[in-house]
Each structure stands twice: as structure tokens, then as C-alpha cells.
Amino acid sequence: MTPPSSHRDVIVIGAGLSGLVAAYRLARGGASVLVLEARQRVGGRTLTVPLGRGYADLGGQWMSPTQHRLAALSEELGVATVPQARSGHMVIQWADRTDRREPWWSRLPLATTWELTRRVRQIDRLCQQIPLDAPESARGAAEWSQQSLADWLDQNVRTHRARETLELASQLVFGAEPHELSFLYVLHALGVTSGLTGRRAFGPGATEMRFVGGAHRLSRVLAARLGPIVRLGHRVASIDHSGPRVVVTCRSTVARSGGAEARFSAQLIILALSPSLFARIDITPDLALTAAGCHGGRLHLSPVIKCAFAYREAFWRQDDLSGEAYRSQGAVRAVVDHSTPDGSQPALLAFIVGDRARSLSAGQPAERRSLVIAELVELFGRRAEAPVDYAEKNWPDDRWSPGCVAIVGPAAFESPPHRPEGGQPRDPARPWIIAPGTSHGPFGRIHLAGTETATRWPSYMEGAVEAGERAAGEVLSRLAQRPPA
Ligand SMILES: Cc1cc2nc3c(=O)[nH]c(=O)nc-3n(C[C@H](O)[C@H](O)[C@H](O)COP(=O)(O)OP(=O)(O)OC[C@H]3O[C@@H](n4cnc5c(N)ncnc54)[C@H](O)[C@@H]3O)c2cc1C
């Protein structure tokens, strides 16, 4: 076996936003650091690509004004933010009609408005009953963890339009279908963000600000400052933390390298990727966390495809439309204006989520392009027919981040039908959920970062920053305690 080629204080695994933030804080704290990233790029679930004369955010995109860590980081890195363009009317296309030009809720029958208001308040009240660091200890937890969101809607929602609205909200917030979400997970996830009303899926809230040049810039600037300590194309295959040093074995993902092996050692490790991917790394001794951390196999990333279209002009604005649209039917669930902040490149961005993303993921980009254009024409008219450029990201097909938000299925849904490998049997002795904030260990010499381990806004960039900063802080204080060499 080849000996480790170099030794560091800390190895960070994963050069997404969380891993890079951790590495940056560690390096500034005086630690020697190495970052190992499987892909040929940094940024993980953030990805900004050229689109016409502008650019498109095909991964993480928005920031909420309540996400203070992300705001502070963007200021520190010199990445400016701008409000998401929203002036003009929103379009909502229901199964049986299209609403334009007035607040969408003003056209709802009174019974529906009444029911929607009550159900949203009810969900927000239930969220408040969930202890954020121990959701499984809530009074109704046993029942809610067995139930899916769809079960809860079946039992509580009577009017057709209220159901349609809440299903659409679930698809928009989680990128997933109500039947694949544990109701306890939904309550907890809303509780650690800003509840259903605070989030306002149909308007500003979590989607209020964009990053000038794209969200990916945050990671690119961090990586540029870190320099050669960030090693791309290094897939971590195993971690051995049984001895006095942790030994990490990587396989090269560079084509023509033949999967060459490299080994590194460190005092401590920060694992900065979604717990849904831990099982791909051979960890010795096994993290007691792994099975429970993956929620007994019920944690997976929700499927989302983003499709961006550049146009010669922002024709929707000429019709006093904002470019923001929601559909309860078809492939596309949401569309937003994605023009460059200076207006030099008009653009629309469409989201395909849940079951539709899963089925369309297997097709070709040209098919998705035509399908989405046809739906944009239904929303905005014939001028949507002729984009000058197209870019897409099919996340379910991505080897390193096969989705968007880490979601937990109901206990009764151990083997999601879309997962070819099936679910894992759940160990009844383990709590069904590892709450963010209590799940980050450390586990021996392994510390966890990654957005899923954040206490606030897990699954968002804010959560990634919080987790990266927290893990770096833990590691720096541990390094400070070690005896002098
Ligand atoms: C379509 C989409 C839309 C989104 N929209 C928003 C939004 O508007 N606002 C928001 O705040 N958030 C949004 N998010 C979520 C946000 O992008 C993520 O929460 C955040 O980027 C996660 O960062 P992370 O560093 O925790 O994880 P990741 O970005 O997943 O980083 C983990 C890294 O680990 C690497 N890796 C995996 N396995 C290995 C291995 N074995 N060895 C080495 N490296 C490995 C991966 O390649 C990856 O680079 C969105 C995400 C998607 C996909």
C-alpha cells in the first residue's frame, strides 16, 4: 500500500460552498489544509454558466435578506447582490384556467381562500411544536414520521384548489412530490427556515436576492484565494481513522488517469458533502452516524432540472408581466426572470421538479428544450418560441450531487420506487431523524460540514456557510489544544 504523500492538519472533503468556507476559515486561522474535490470544478450544487451575452445560475441561486451569514460572506468576497426582478404581474396556470394581471389569490373562491389560510396557519403552528434540535421528541412525532405530506393533505384539505396550491408549494419548496416527504420532515424543515408563511413560495422571501455574476462566484473567489491547496479531480474513496492519523485514499476522476490512486494523511477531517452520499465512501471504523445520518436510507436529494433561455428582448415586460409564473400541470412548475441585472441579456429560467424531473432526466437536452419552450409559449405567448441561447442542468443525472434539497421520506416509504437500489432497512433502535445541529458530531477525528448539518436554513447556501464556519471553529479549537510537537 502506498504511504500517504503528504500530511496536513486538516483535510476537507468536498469543495462545495461549505467545504470551501471551512477551508478558508481554517487557513486564515493558521491551520495547514488540503481540500479534495471529486469534480473538475468547485462549487458543488452551485453552478453558473454562460448564457447568450449573460449567464445562468443552474444550481443555487437566491439569497433571503434574513440569511445574514451568506450576506456577510458575499460582502467579504466582494460578490454584490441585487434584488430578483419582479415588477409586473405574475402568471398562475391551474389545471383549468390561467390567472394573470391580478393577485392570484383574489380570483379564488372564498371557501378556498378560507381553507388555504387555515391550513397554512395550521402547518405553521405545528412547526412551532417541533423542537428544532430533537424533532423526534415532539408529541406528534411518531405519527408524523409515518405519514407523508400527501397523507396529511388527504386528511385535512377539502377543496380542490387548496390541494392543488399546497401540492404546488411542496414541489416549489422541496423540489419533491408530497407523497415522498415525511410530514415530520416537512414540519422540521419549515421550522428551521421561516415556516410556510415566512417563505412565501409565491413571492419574495427565500428568493429575494441574486448574486451579480452568479452564486457560483462565491466558491470561485474562495477557491482562488485558497490556491493550490484545492485539488480537483480527487474522489475520496476511503477514510481510515483507526490510527493516530487519518488516512484518506483518493481515485483520480481525470479522464486518461486510469483512476490513479493518491493517499494523504491529516490530524482531522471535515466531511463537507450531503449525508446522502456518505455511503459511497468506505469509512473505517464506520461512522456510527452513517445509517442514521442517512435517515435509514430515506434521505435523498430531490430531483430538479433547470432550463435557461436567453432572448433578444424581455418581451414579457412589454405585456406588464414580471416573467414569474407557476404551473400546477405539465413539466414546468416555475419560471422566473433571469435577465442580467443591467438588462443587457434578457432571459427566463424554468424549473422542472419532482416526478417530472425524474422522468425527463433520461431524455435529451433538445427534447427538454422543445417541451419547455412549448410551455413558455402557453404562459407568455409566441415570442417565447425563439430563444437565442439555451443552457440546462439535469441534476438527477449528476454523479456528484444527484439533486437539490436533501429530503426525508416517510417511514412507511422505506424503498422509494424511483431509487433503483431500493431503500435500506431502518434500524428501529436509531432515531428516525438526525436533527441538523445535533448531527454534526464530531465522530472521532471526523467533523461534519455541508449544508445538511446546519441549524438554520439547512439545504440552502446559508446553511452551507453556517456549517462550514462551525466545523472550522470546532477544528481550530481542537488543534489549539494539541500538545506542542
Ligand atoms: C437546482 C438547485 C437550486 C438551488 N437553489 C438554491 C437557492 O436558490 N438558494 C439557496 O440558498 N440554495 C439553493 N440550492 C441549494 C444550495 O446550492 C446548496 O445548499 C449548497 O450549494 C450546498 O453546499 P455544500 O457545500 O453543503 O454541498 P455541495 O455543494 O453538494 O458540495 C459537496 C461537494 O462534495 C463533492 N463530493 C461529493 N462526493 C465526493 C467524494 N467522494 N470525494 C470528493 N468530493 C466529493 C461534490 O462534488 C461537491 O462539490 C439549490 C441547489 C440546486 C441543485
The ligand as a MOL file (V3000), in Angstrom:
LIG
                    3D

  0  0  0     0  0            999 V3000
M  V30 BEGIN CTAB
M  V30 COUNTS 53 58 0 0 0
M  V30 BEGIN ATOM
M  V30 1 C -31.1620 23.3110 -8.6870 0
M  V30 2 C -30.7630 23.8680 -7.3540 0
M  V30 3 C -31.2980 25.0660 -6.9380 0
M  V30 4 C -30.9480 25.5910 -5.6890 0
M  V30 5 N -31.4150 26.8220 -5.3330 0
M  V30 6 C -30.9590 27.3990 -4.1960 0
M  V30 7 C -31.2590 28.7560 -3.9130 0
M  V30 8 O -31.8930 29.4410 -4.7050 0
M  V30 9 N -30.7930 29.2820 -2.7470 0
M  V30 10 C -30.0310 28.5570 -1.8600 0
M  V30 11 O -29.6190 29.0900 -0.8220 0
M  V30 12 N -29.6980 27.2630 -2.1400 0
M  V30 13 C -30.1290 26.6840 -3.2810 0
M  V30 14 N -29.7510 25.4210 -3.6050 0
M  V30 15 C -29.0040 24.6460 -2.6060 0
M  V30 16 C -27.5260 25.0760 -2.4990 0
M  V30 17 O -26.9550 25.1230 -3.7740 0
M  V30 18 C -26.8170 24.0670 -1.6060 0
M  V30 19 O -27.4600 24.0320 -0.3380 0
M  V30 20 C -25.3490 24.3840 -1.3380 0
M  V30 21 O -24.6700 24.7720 -2.5070 0
M  V30 22 C -24.7150 23.1330 -0.7280 0
M  V30 23 O -23.3450 23.3460 -0.4890 0
M  V30 24 P -22.4930 22.2000 0.2250 0
M  V30 25 O -21.0930 22.6550 0.1620 0
M  V30 26 O -23.0770 21.8850 1.5480 0
M  V30 27 O -22.7100 20.8850 -0.6390 0
M  V30 28 P -22.3300 20.6080 -2.1680 0
M  V30 29 O -22.4690 21.8440 -2.9630 0
M  V30 30 O -23.1170 19.4270 -2.5820 0
M  V30 31 O -20.7780 20.2470 -2.1110 0
M  V30 32 C -20.2990 18.9440 -1.8560 0
M  V30 33 C -19.0760 18.7170 -2.7250 0
M  V30 34 O -18.5510 17.4270 -2.4190 0
M  V30 35 C -18.0890 16.8440 -3.6220 0
M  V30 36 N -18.0110 15.3930 -3.4360 0
M  V30 37 C -19.0360 14.5030 -3.3700 0
M  V30 38 N -18.5500 13.2660 -3.1530 0
M  V30 39 C -17.1960 13.3880 -3.0800 0
M  V30 40 C -16.1250 12.4560 -2.8650 0
M  V30 41 N -16.3460 11.1600 -2.6630 0
M  V30 42 N -14.8450 12.9260 -2.8570 0
M  V30 43 C -14.5830 14.2480 -3.0410 0
M  V30 44 N -15.5580 15.1550 -3.2590 0
M  V30 45 C -16.8410 14.7350 -3.2640 0
M  V30 46 C -19.1240 17.2680 -4.6520 0
M  V30 47 O -18.6160 17.1730 -5.9630 0
M  V30 48 C -19.3890 18.7060 -4.2150 0
M  V30 49 O -18.5470 19.6180 -4.8850 0
M  V30 50 C -30.0670 24.8820 -4.8470 0
M  V30 51 C -29.4960 23.6770 -5.2850 0
M  V30 52 C -29.8320 23.1730 -6.5330 0
M  V30 53 C -29.1900 21.8980 -7.0060 0
M  V30 END ATOM
M  V30 BEGIN BOND
M  V30 1 1 1 2
M  V30 2 1 2 3
M  V30 3 2 2 52
M  V30 4 2 3 4
M  V30 5 1 4 5
M  V30 6 1 4 50
M  V30 7 2 5 6
M  V30 8 1 6 7
M  V30 9 1 6 13
M  V30 10 2 7 8
M  V30 11 1 7 9
M  V30 12 1 9 10
M  V30 13 2 10 11
M  V30 14 1 10 12
M  V30 15 2 12 13
M  V30 16 1 13 14
M  V30 17 1 14 15
M  V30 18 1 14 50
M  V30 19 1 15 16
M  V30 20 1 16 17
M  V30 21 1 16 18
M  V30 22 1 18 19
M  V30 23 1 18 20
M  V30 24 1 20 21
M  V30 25 1 20 22
M  V30 26 1 22 23
M  V30 27 1 23 24
M  V30 28 2 24 25
M  V30 29 1 24 26
M  V30 30 1 24 27
M  V30 31 1 27 28
M  V30 32 2 28 29
M  V30 33 1 28 30
M  V30 34 1 28 31
M  V30 35 1 31 32
M  V30 36 1 32 33
M  V30 37 1 33 34
M  V30 38 1 33 48
M  V30 39 1 34 35
M  V30 40 1 35 36
M  V30 41 1 35 46
M  V30 42 1 36 37
M  V30 43 1 36 45
M  V30 44 2 37 38
M  V30 45 1 38 39
M  V30 46 1 39 40
M  V30 47 2 39 45
M  V30 48 1 40 41
M  V30 49 2 40 42
M  V30 50 1 42 43
M  V30 51 2 43 44
M  V30 52 1 44 45
M  V30 53 1 46 47
M  V30 54 1 46 48
M  V30 55 1 48 49
M  V30 56 2 50 51
M  V30 57 1 51 52
M  V30 58 1 52 53
M  V30 END BOND
M  V30 END CTAB
M  END
